[in-house]
Amino acid sequence: MNEFQQGRWLKQSGYQSFQPSVINREWVITSPKILTAMSRADRQIGRLDMFSQYAPDRNLFVQMHVTKEATESSRIEDTQTQIDEAILPEEEIALERRDDWREVQNYIEAMRTARERLKSVPFSVRLLKEAHATLLSGVRGERKMPGDFRVSQNWIGGSNPGNARFVPPHHDDVPELMLDLELFAHNESVHVPPLIRAGILHYQFEAIHPFLDGNGRIGRLMIPLYLISVGILEAPVLYLSDYFERNRQEYYERLTRVREHGELSEWLHFFLDGVAETASLGVETFDRILKFKAETEADIRQWKRHSAAGALLFERLFGLPWVNAQQVAEVAEVSQPTAYKVIQAFQEKGLLKEITGAQRGRIYTFEPYLKLFRRKD
């Protein structure tokens, strides 16, 4: 790996494109630094997966992890939707922010459907194309060949390939390079640990840049999908995009230095540190959630009034952390006037926060739960 040959620059008409080396080959990993980072990442991701399995009604908790990943991955692409907005229905989003909101929702849906598809199809080019089609459906990139590899040259930075910061491979080479990526993902005769393989896959995907739009988001989405496909994770609870966003400049620099100087080991060290750090934060989040849930449930049981309705509402908020009075009445099986009293009790305990400031049609968010997933700049 220390002698990694990253590829070569090929002369095209008026510019040069980068042709990455194939990755479906044997690798030799001898760096103590990488092996130590891998061991630490393995340990932390194992703890995260165990915690996620013990979470009550795990799918409710997984949904918030996916929402967190969606907002952070989209944020890297300068989409401004925050997690507090991502949980709300479209009609509650300001018109000027709905395009960003829809892109985040598409990411959530792409992750959901791809995870479901993994039950019947392997991690593959086909799976990534399907996820890409979902990602770009009905949003700003909908005319940029959703679900299909590009058939023209793309580039990053600059106004054309001639003055671009980076020009990926010529479009004619994309199918073969992506086939090589898929073969590497499944080649059991190549002895590369899954976490290192995931790091190589992500670098290679970004170097190929196979789509006209959405490459960054699909490249990050594929990391938990691959780890689920090989049994490292049972659910997409590793939101690496948060780490990449907080270290955005270094993230891009590490990928660039692999292409320009062959520094794959340095990229992998950065990637594995990200896995370890993110998994550790995920464990802390799960631990806080479980403690918060147990303590609050015990408190609600002691309420002299509305304890039964409060318990039903509290459980529902983990699946969809916002409500209005009508929903509270339905969930808690109480009248509308009683629903307002239950909401008031939740507000007094700091469990709900009114966010509209309106006299009618008020919306309340599950503030302490959302706080666990907000960015910590």
C-alpha positions as CSV (number, residue, x, y, z in Angstrom):
1,M,0.0,0.0,0.0
2,N,3.0,2.3,0.6
3,E,3.9,1.8,-3.1
4,F,0.4,2.6,-4.3
5,Q,0.3,3.9,-7.9
6,Q,-2.7,6.1,-8.0
7,G,-3.2,6.3,-11.8
8,R,-2.2,8.6,-14.6
9,W,-3.4,11.7,-16.4
10,L,-4.7,11.2,-20.0
11,K,-4.6,13.9,-22.6
12,Q,-8.1,14.7,-24.0
13,S,-9.2,17.4,-26.3
14,G,-8.1,20.6,-24.5
15,Y,-7.7,19.1,-21.1
16,Q,-6.4,16.1,-19.1
17,S,-8.5,13.6,-17.3
18,F,-7.5,11.4,-14.3
19,Q,-7.5,7.7,-14.9
20,P,-7.4,5.9,-11.5
21,S,-5.6,2.6,-11.1
22,V,-7.8,-0.4,-10.8
23,I,-8.4,-1.6,-7.2
24,N,-9.5,-5.2,-7.7
25,R,-6.1,-6.7,-6.9
26,E,-4.1,-8.0,-4.0
27,W,-3.1,-5.4,-1.4
28,V,-0.3,-5.6,1.2
29,I,-0.9,-3.7,4.4
30,T,2.1,-3.4,6.7
31,S,1.8,0.1,8.2
32,P,1.5,-0.2,12.0
33,K,-0.3,3.2,12.0
34,I,-3.0,1.8,9.7
35,L,-3.3,-1.5,11.6
36,T,-3.6,0.4,14.9
37,A,-6.3,2.7,13.5
38,M,-8.1,-0.2,12.0
39,S,-8.1,-2.1,15.3
40,R,-9.5,1.0,17.1
41,A,-12.2,1.5,14.5
42,D,-13.2,-2.2,14.6
43,R,-13.6,-2.0,18.3
44,Q,-15.8,1.1,18.3
45,I,-18.0,0.0,15.4
46,G,-18.6,-3.3,17.1
47,R,-19.7,-1.5,20.2
48,L,-22.0,0.7,18.1
49,D,-23.6,-2.2,16.4
50,M,-24.2,-3.9,19.7
51,F,-25.8,-0.8,21.2
52,S,-28.1,-0.4,18.2
53,Q,-29.3,-4.0,18.6
54,Y,-30.3,-3.4,22.2
55,A,-32.2,-0.2,21.5
56,P,-36.0,-0.7,22.0
57,D,-37.8,-0.6,18.7
58,R,-34.5,0.0,16.9
59,N,-36.1,1.2,13.7
60,L,-37.3,4.3,15.5
61,F,-33.8,5.2,16.6
62,V,-32.2,4.2,13.2
63,Q,-34.5,6.7,11.5
64,M,-33.0,9.6,13.4
65,H,-29.5,8.3,12.6
66,V,-30.3,8.3,8.9
67,T,-31.8,11.8,9.1
68,K,-28.6,13.0,10.8
69,E,-26.5,11.4,8.0
70,A,-28.8,12.9,5.4
71,T,-28.6,16.4,6.7
72,E,-24.8,16.3,7.1
73,S,-24.1,14.6,3.8
74,S,-26.3,17.2,2.0
75,R,-24.6,20.0,4.1
76,I,-21.3,19.1,2.5
77,E,-22.9,19.9,-0.8
78,D,-24.0,23.3,0.7
79,T,-27.6,22.2,1.3
80,Q,-28.8,24.2,4.3
81,T,-31.6,22.0,5.8
82,Q,-31.0,21.3,9.5
83,I,-32.1,18.3,11.4
84,D,-34.9,20.3,13.1
85,E,-36.4,21.0,9.6
86,A,-35.7,17.6,8.2
87,I,-38.1,15.9,10.5
88,L,-41.0,18.2,9.6
89,P,-43.6,17.8,6.8
90,E,-43.0,19.8,3.6
91,E,-46.0,22.2,4.2
92,E,-44.2,23.4,7.4
93,I,-41.0,24.4,5.5
94,A,-40.6,27.9,4.1
95,L,-41.0,28.0,0.3
96,E,-37.4,29.2,-0.2
97,R,-36.0,26.3,1.7
98,R,-38.1,23.5,0.2
99,D,-35.6,22.6,-2.5
100,D,-33.0,21.9,0.1
101,W,-35.5,20.0,2.3
102,R,-36.5,17.8,-0.6
103,E,-32.9,16.8,-1.3
104,V,-32.5,15.7,2.3
105,Q,-35.7,13.7,2.1
106,N,-34.5,12.0,-1.1
107,Y,-31.3,11.0,0.7
108,I,-33.3,9.5,3.5
109,E,-35.5,7.6,1.0
110,A,-32.4,6.5,-1.0
111,M,-30.9,5.0,2.2
112,R,-34.2,3.4,3.2
113,T,-34.9,1.8,-0.1
114,A,-31.3,0.7,-0.7
115,R,-31.1,-0.9,2.7
116,E,-34.3,-2.8,1.9
117,R,-32.9,-3.8,-1.5
118,L,-29.9,-5.3,0.2
119,K,-32.2,-8.1,1.4
120,S,-32.6,-9.3,-2.2
121,V,-29.7,-7.8,-4.2
122,P,-26.0,-7.6,-3.4
123,F,-24.0,-4.4,-2.9
124,S,-23.4,-3.5,-6.5
125,V,-23.4,-1.0,-9.3
126,R,-27.1,-1.8,-9.8
127,L,-27.8,-0.9,-6.2
128,L,-25.9,2.4,-6.4
129,K,-27.7,3.4,-9.6
130,E,-31.1,2.7,-8.0
131,A,-30.1,4.9,-5.0
132,H,-28.9,7.6,-7.4
133,A,-32.2,7.6,-9.2
134,T,-34.0,8.1,-5.9
135,L,-31.6,10.8,-4.8
136,L,-32.2,13.0,-7.8
137,S,-35.9,12.3,-8.3
138,G,-37.9,15.6,-8.5
139,V,-35.0,17.9,-7.3
140,R,-32.5,20.2,-8.8
141,G,-30.4,17.3,-10.4
142,E,-33.4,15.5,-11.9
143,R,-32.2,16.3,-15.5
144,K,-28.8,15.0,-14.9
145,M,-29.4,11.4,-15.8
146,P,-30.8,10.0,-12.5
147,G,-29.8,6.3,-12.1
148,D,-27.4,6.3,-15.1
149,F,-23.7,6.8,-15.5
150,R,-22.7,10.0,-17.3
151,V,-22.1,10.0,-21.0
152,S,-20.2,13.2,-21.1
153,Q,-17.2,14.7,-19.2
154,N,-17.8,16.2,-15.8
155,W,-15.4,18.2,-13.7
156,I,-15.0,19.8,-10.3
157,G,-14.2,23.5,-10.0
158,G,-13.7,25.9,-12.8
159,S,-16.0,26.8,-15.8
160,N,-14.8,23.9,-18.0
161,P,-12.5,20.9,-18.0
162,G,-9.6,23.1,-19.2
163,N,-9.5,25.2,-16.0
164,A,-11.1,22.7,-13.6
165,R,-9.6,21.8,-10.2
166,F,-10.2,18.1,-11.0
167,V,-11.3,16.2,-14.1
168,P,-12.4,12.5,-13.5
169,P,-12.0,9.8,-16.1
170,H,-13.5,10.1,-19.6
171,H,-17.1,8.8,-19.6
172,D,-16.2,5.9,-21.9
173,D,-14.1,4.4,-19.1
174,V,-16.7,4.8,-16.3
175,P,-18.5,1.4,-16.8
176,E,-15.3,-0.6,-16.7
177,L,-13.9,1.2,-13.7
178,M,-17.2,0.8,-11.8
179,L,-17.2,-2.9,-12.6
180,D,-13.7,-3.1,-11.2
181,L,-15.0,-1.4,-8.0
182,E,-17.9,-3.9,-7.7
183,L,-15.6,-6.9,-8.2
184,F,-13.2,-5.6,-5.5
185,A,-16.1,-5.2,-3.1
186,H,-16.8,-8.9,-3.4
187,N,-13.5,-10.5,-4.2
188,E,-12.8,-12.9,-1.3
189,S,-9.4,-13.9,-2.7
190,V,-8.2,-10.3,-2.0
191,H,-7.4,-10.2,1.7
192,V,-8.4,-6.7,2.7
193,P,-10.3,-6.1,6.0
194,P,-13.8,-4.7,5.4
195,L,-13.2,-1.2,7.0
196,I,-10.1,-0.7,4.9
197,R,-11.9,-2.0,1.9
198,A,-14.7,0.5,2.6
199,G,-12.2,3.4,2.7
200,I,-10.7,2.3,-0.7
201,L,-14.1,1.9,-2.2
202,H,-15.1,5.5,-1.2
203,Y,-11.8,7.0,-2.5
204,Q,-12.2,5.1,-5.8
205,F,-15.8,6.1,-6.3
206,E,-15.0,9.7,-5.8
207,A,-12.1,9.5,-8.2
208,I,-14.3,7.9,-10.9
209,H,-17.2,10.4,-10.2
210,P,-19.5,8.2,-12.3
211,F,-22.6,10.4,-12.3
212,L,-23.3,13.9,-13.6
213,D,-24.5,15.0,-10.1
214,G,-24.8,13.5,-6.6
215,N,-21.5,11.7,-6.6
216,G,-20.5,13.0,-3.1
217,R,-23.8,12.0,-1.5
218,I,-23.8,8.5,-3.2
219,G,-20.2,8.0,-2.3
220,R,-20.9,8.7,1.3
221,L,-24.2,6.7,1.3
222,M,-22.4,3.7,0.0
223,I,-20.2,3.4,3.1
224,P,-22.9,2.2,5.5
225,L,-24.5,0.2,2.7
226,Y,-21.3,-1.7,2.1
227,L,-20.8,-2.3,5.9
228,I,-24.3,-3.6,6.2
229,S,-23.8,-5.9,3.2
230,V,-20.7,-7.5,4.8
231,G,-22.3,-7.9,8.2
232,I,-20.2,-5.2,10.0
233,L,-23.4,-3.3,10.8
234,E,-27.0,-4.4,10.9
235,A,-28.4,-1.0,10.4
236,P,-27.2,2.4,9.0
237,V,-26.2,3.9,12.4
238,L,-22.8,5.2,11.4
239,Y,-23.1,8.8,10.2
240,L,-19.6,9.5,8.8
241,S,-20.8,12.6,7.0
242,D,-20.8,14.4,10.3
243,Y,-17.1,13.7,10.6
244,F,-16.4,14.6,7.0
245,E,-18.4,17.9,7.3
246,R,-16.6,18.9,10.5
247,N,-13.3,18.2,8.8
248,R,-14.4,19.2,5.3
249,Q,-11.1,20.8,4.1
250,E,-9.0,17.9,5.3
251,Y,-11.5,15.4,3.8
252,Y,-11.1,17.0,0.3
253,E,-7.3,17.4,0.8
254,R,-6.9,13.7,1.7
255,L,-8.8,12.5,-1.3
256,T,-6.9,15.0,-3.5
257,R,-3.5,13.9,-2.2
258,V,-4.3,10.3,-3.0
259,R,-4.9,11.3,-6.7
260,E,-1.9,13.6,-6.9
261,H,0.7,11.9,-4.7
262,G,-0.5,8.3,-4.1
263,E,-1.0,9.0,-0.3
264,L,-3.6,6.2,0.2
265,S,-2.3,5.3,3.6
266,E,-2.8,8.8,4.9
267,W,-6.4,8.8,3.5
268,L,-7.1,5.5,5.1
269,H,-5.8,6.7,8.5
270,F,-8.1,9.7,8.3
271,F,-11.0,7.5,7.2
272,L,-10.4,4.9,10.0
273,D,-10.1,7.7,12.6
274,G,-13.4,9.0,11.4
275,V,-15.0,5.6,11.8
276,A,-13.7,5.2,15.3
277,E,-14.7,8.7,16.4
278,T,-18.1,8.6,14.8
279,A,-18.9,5.1,16.2
280,S,-17.8,6.2,19.6
281,L,-20.1,9.3,19.4
282,G,-22.9,7.0,18.2
283,V,-22.4,4.8,21.3
284,E,-22.6,7.8,23.5
285,T,-25.8,9.0,21.8
286,F,-27.4,5.6,22.1
287,D,-26.4,5.5,25.8
288,R,-27.9,8.9,26.4
289,I,-31.1,7.9,24.6
290,L,-31.6,4.8,26.6
291,K,-31.0,6.6,29.9
292,F,-33.2,9.5,28.9
293,K,-36.0,7.1,27.8
294,A,-35.9,5.0,31.0
295,E,-35.8,8.1,33.4
296,T,-38.5,9.9,31.6
297,E,-40.8,6.9,31.4
298,A,-40.4,6.4,35.1
299,D,-41.2,10.1,35.7
300,I,-44.3,10.0,33.5
301,R,-45.6,6.9,35.4
302,Q,-45.6,9.0,38.6
303,W,-47.8,11.8,37.1
304,K,-51.1,12.2,38.9
305,R,-52.9,13.2,35.8
306,H,-52.5,12.1,32.1
307,S,-49.8,9.5,32.8
308,A,-51.4,6.9,30.5
309,A,-51.8,9.5,27.7
310,G,-48.3,10.8,28.4
311,A,-46.7,7.4,28.1
312,L,-48.4,6.8,24.7
313,L,-47.3,10.2,23.4
314,F,-43.7,9.8,24.7
315,E,-43.3,6.5,22.9
316,R,-44.6,8.0,19.6
317,L,-42.2,10.9,19.7
318,F,-39.2,8.6,19.2
319,G,-40.6,7.6,15.8
320,L,-41.6,11.1,14.6
321,P,-40.3,13.8,16.9
322,W,-42.9,16.5,16.2
323,V,-46.6,16.7,16.9
324,N,-49.6,19.0,16.8
325,A,-52.6,18.9,19.1
326,Q,-54.7,16.8,16.8
327,Q,-52.0,14.1,16.6
328,V,-51.6,14.1,20.4
329,A,-55.4,13.5,20.7
330,E,-55.2,10.6,18.2
331,V,-52.0,9.0,19.7
332,A,-53.0,9.4,23.3
333,E,-56.6,8.5,22.7
334,V,-57.9,11.7,24.4
335,S,-60.1,14.6,23.5
336,Q,-58.7,17.8,22.0
337,P,-58.9,19.8,25.2
338,T,-57.2,17.0,27.1
339,A,-54.5,16.9,24.4
340,Y,-53.6,20.5,25.1
341,K,-53.3,19.7,28.8
342,V,-50.9,16.8,27.9
343,I,-48.9,19.1,25.7
344,Q,-48.7,21.6,28.5
345,A,-47.4,18.9,30.9
346,F,-44.8,17.9,28.3
347,Q,-43.8,21.6,27.8
348,E,-43.4,22.1,31.6
349,K,-41.1,19.1,31.7
350,G,-39.0,20.4,28.8
351,L,-40.0,17.5,26.6
352,L,-41.8,19.6,23.9
353,K,-41.0,23.0,22.4
354,E,-43.5,25.1,20.3
355,I,-41.7,26.3,17.1
356,T,-44.3,28.2,15.1
357,G,-45.3,31.0,17.4
358,A,-48.8,30.8,15.9
359,Q,-52.1,30.9,17.7
360,R,-53.5,28.0,15.7
361,G,-51.9,25.0,14.0
362,R,-49.0,25.0,16.5
363,I,-46.3,22.4,16.1
364,Y,-44.2,21.0,18.9
365,T,-40.8,19.3,18.6
366,F,-39.3,16.7,20.8
367,E,-36.5,19.0,22.0
368,P,-34.3,16.9,24.3
369,Y,-34.3,14.1,21.7
370,L,-33.4,16.4,18.8
371,K,-30.6,17.9,20.9
372,L,-28.8,14.6,21.0
373,F,-28.5,14.6,17.2
374,R,-27.7,18.3,16.5
375,R,-24.3,19.4,15.3
376,K,-21.7,20.1,18.0
377,D,-19.5,22.7,16.3
